[in-house]
Structure formats: structure tokens, C-alpha cells
Amino acid sequence: MAEWTNEKVAARFMEAAKTAHRLPPVTVQGYFNAWPEFKRMPWENLGAEPEPIRLPPTPEAVERMLETMQWVLWLEEEQRHLIWMRAERKRWRDICARFGCNRTTAWRRWTAAITTVQIGLNK
């Protein structure tokens, strides 16, 4: 495979975050509803929000996500949180509040964590 760069690694983490959000929700096993579904009248749904349509991810996307999740084993816990927050496209302001640093320091730490993963991949 071609040489990994910081941009490719960051893009792969972003894809993994999107794939994780597209997975079906986790529900408690053992609970179910025995009542049948019934169709509501249009006037009963006036204030209701429509259910969002979730398209499940492809098996290839899930495989790439699982591979990407293995990469975080090279990082410390704080670095994992930082990379994942940035992969979910959180604002730098929220990241700085979470880690108690300014934007430049947060960006430097993020770059160092991405570089650590890149070096691990290029070995």
C-alpha cells in the first residue's frame, strides 16, 4: 500500500466516525412490545417529528472502521479522545474546553497523535 500521510489517517478516522454513527442503535435484549403497530391518522402526526432514515453502512466500511479502531491502541487515552472528537468534527472550542488548553496546543497534540498513528502504519 502507498505511504500513509497525516491527511489520509485523519480522513480514515473521520470515515470511521461516520460509519459508527450509521450503525443500528444498541437496544436492551429481552424487552419487546406485544402490541400491534397501528396506523395513525394524518392529524394525529401534526406535531410529531418523522423518524430519521438510517442507511446501514456497507460491510467494507465496517471492516475499515474496525481496522481503524485497532490503530488507537498505539495512543494514550487522552489522545484517543482528542482524535475521536476531531473525527466527529467537534469544534476546537469544545475540544479546548474538554482538555483545558488553548487551540494551538490542542492542534499540536492532535497532530502529534495523528503522526504517532502514521508512524505505526508506515512501519
C-alpha positions as CSV (number, residue, x, y, z in Angstrom):
1,M,0.0,0.0,0.0
2,A,1.1,3.6,-0.5
3,E,2.7,5.6,2.2
4,W,0.3,6.8,4.9
5,T,0.1,10.6,5.4
6,N,-1.4,12.6,8.2
7,E,-4.3,13.7,5.9
8,K,-5.1,10.0,5.0
9,V,-5.0,9.0,8.6
10,A,-7.3,11.8,9.6
11,A,-9.7,11.1,6.8
12,R,-9.8,7.4,7.8
13,F,-10.7,8.4,11.4
14,M,-13.5,10.7,10.0
15,E,-14.8,7.9,7.9
16,A,-14.8,5.6,11.0
17,A,-16.8,8.1,13.0
18,K,-19.4,8.5,10.3
19,T,-19.6,4.7,10.0
20,A,-20.0,4.3,13.7
21,H,-22.9,6.8,13.7
22,R,-24.6,4.9,10.9
23,L,-24.6,1.6,12.8
24,P,-28.0,0.5,14.2
25,P,-28.7,1.6,17.8
26,V,-28.0,-0.7,20.7
27,T,-31.1,-1.9,22.5
28,V,-31.7,-3.9,25.6
29,Q,-32.2,-7.6,24.9
30,G,-35.3,-9.3,26.2
31,Y,-37.7,-6.4,26.2
32,F,-40.3,-6.2,23.5
33,N,-43.7,-4.8,22.8
34,A,-46.6,-7.2,22.2
35,W,-49.0,-4.5,21.0
36,P,-49.5,-4.5,17.2
37,E,-48.5,-1.5,15.1
38,F,-51.3,0.7,14.1
39,K,-51.6,3.5,11.5
40,R,-52.3,6.9,12.8
41,M,-54.4,9.5,11.1
42,P,-52.6,12.4,9.5
43,W,-54.0,14.9,12.0
44,E,-52.5,12.8,14.9
45,N,-49.0,13.2,13.5
46,L,-49.1,17.0,13.1
47,G,-46.6,17.8,15.8
48,A,-44.5,14.6,15.6
49,E,-41.1,14.6,14.0
50,P,-40.6,12.0,11.3
51,E,-38.2,9.1,12.2
52,P,-34.8,9.7,10.7
53,I,-33.9,7.2,7.9
54,R,-30.7,5.4,8.8
55,L,-29.0,3.7,6.0
56,P,-26.8,0.9,7.4
57,P,-23.1,1.1,6.5
58,T,-21.6,-1.3,4.0
59,P,-19.6,-4.3,5.2
60,E,-16.5,-2.8,3.7
61,A,-17.0,0.4,5.7
62,V,-17.5,-1.6,8.9
63,E,-14.3,-3.5,8.2
64,R,-12.3,-0.3,7.6
65,M,-13.8,1.1,10.8
66,L,-12.7,-1.9,12.8
67,E,-9.2,-1.7,11.3
68,T,-9.1,2.0,12.3
69,M,-10.2,1.2,15.8
70,Q,-7.2,-1.1,16.1
71,W,-4.9,1.9,15.4
72,V,-5.9,3.7,18.6
73,L,-4.1,1.0,20.6
74,W,-0.9,2.9,19.8
75,L,-2.2,6.0,21.6
76,E,-2.8,7.1,25.1
77,E,-6.4,7.6,26.4
78,E,-6.3,11.4,26.1
79,Q,-5.0,11.2,22.6
80,R,-7.8,8.7,21.7
81,H,-10.4,11.1,23.0
82,L,-8.8,14.0,21.1
83,I,-8.6,12.2,17.8
84,W,-12.2,10.9,18.1
85,M,-13.6,14.3,19.0
86,R,-11.9,15.8,15.9
87,A,-13.1,12.9,13.8
88,E,-16.6,13.7,14.8
89,R,-16.0,17.3,13.7
90,K,-16.3,18.8,17.1
91,R,-15.4,22.5,17.3
92,W,-11.9,23.4,18.5
93,R,-13.6,25.4,21.2
94,D,-15.3,22.3,22.6
95,I,-12.1,20.3,22.4
96,C,-10.1,23.0,24.2
97,A,-12.7,23.2,27.0
98,R,-12.6,19.4,27.4
99,F,-8.8,19.3,27.6
100,G,-8.2,22.6,29.3
101,C,-5.8,24.1,26.8
102,N,-5.8,26.7,24.0
103,R,-6.5,26.0,20.4
104,T,-2.8,25.9,19.3
105,T,-1.9,23.4,22.0
106,A,-4.9,21.2,21.2
107,W,-4.0,21.3,17.5
108,R,-0.4,20.3,18.3
109,R,-1.5,17.4,20.4
110,W,-3.9,16.3,17.7
111,T,-1.1,16.5,15.1
112,A,1.3,14.5,17.4
113,A,-1.3,11.8,17.9
114,I,-2.1,11.5,14.2
115,T,1.7,11.4,13.5
116,T,2.1,8.6,16.0
117,V,-0.6,6.6,14.2
118,Q,1.1,7.4,10.8
119,I,4.5,6.2,12.0
120,G,2.9,3.0,13.3
121,L,1.2,2.4,9.9
122,N,4.3,3.1,7.9
123,K,6.5,0.6,9.8
